[in-house]
Amino acid sequence: MSFMMEIDAARRPPLDQLVTDYFAIRSGQPSIGFCCQVLGVPEDDLVVARRLGVAVSTVRGWRDVGRRARRCQ
């Protein structure tokens, strides 16, 4: 297996990485970068909410913050 294939194999799907990052947040308040990351996850809001154990409205709020942050850049 080539080096690049090994790197690709080591990457997690976006939702799995999001779950890992969410549970690593110690302050309880996601950063703007995290909100942008939520925006990049292709799964439906309901699927993301269930995986993270939060309300669907919370996921929608994070995605809204991510959208606004991208417009400001």
N, C-alpha and C positions, 0 to 999 in steps of 0.2 A: 504494500500500500504506500502510495506516495505521501510526502509530508503534508501537502495541501489536503489530501483526502483524510488524513488523520485529524487535521484541524477541524474539518467539516464534521467529522464523526463525533468530535468532542463537544461541539456546539449543542446547546439545548434548544428545543423548539421555543418560540417566543413566549408562549403561555407558561411553560415550565420555568423559564428564566424569570418571568414576572413574579411567579409564586415565590421563588427563592429570594428575590430582591425584596418582596413585600414583607416576608417574615424576618428579614435582616434589618428592617427599619426599627430602630430602638425608640425614637421619639414619638412614634405613633402618628406623626404628620408626614405624609409623603412629600417629597421635593417636587419641584417643577420638572426636573429631569425624569422622575418616576412617572409623572403624569404624561409626559411625552412618550415614555415607554409604553404606557397603557394604550395610548392612541395608536401605537404601531402594532398592537396585537390584533390579528385578523378575526379572532373568535368573537362571537356575539356577546353583548353585555351580560346576558344571563349566565352564559357559560363561565365568563371571567368572574362574575360575582360569586357563583357557587364554588369555584376553585379557591377563591380567597376568603370565603366566608363573610362577605360583606353584602350590603344591599345593592340592588341594581342601580338605584339612584346615586350611590357613592361612585360606582364605576363610571356612570354617565358624567358625573361632576368632574372626575379626574380627567376624562377624555376632553371635556370642555376646557379645562385649564390647559391641557396639552395643546389643543387647537389655538387657544389665545396666545400661548407662549410661542408657538411657531410663527404666528403672524407678526409678532414683535421682533423677531430676529432679522 
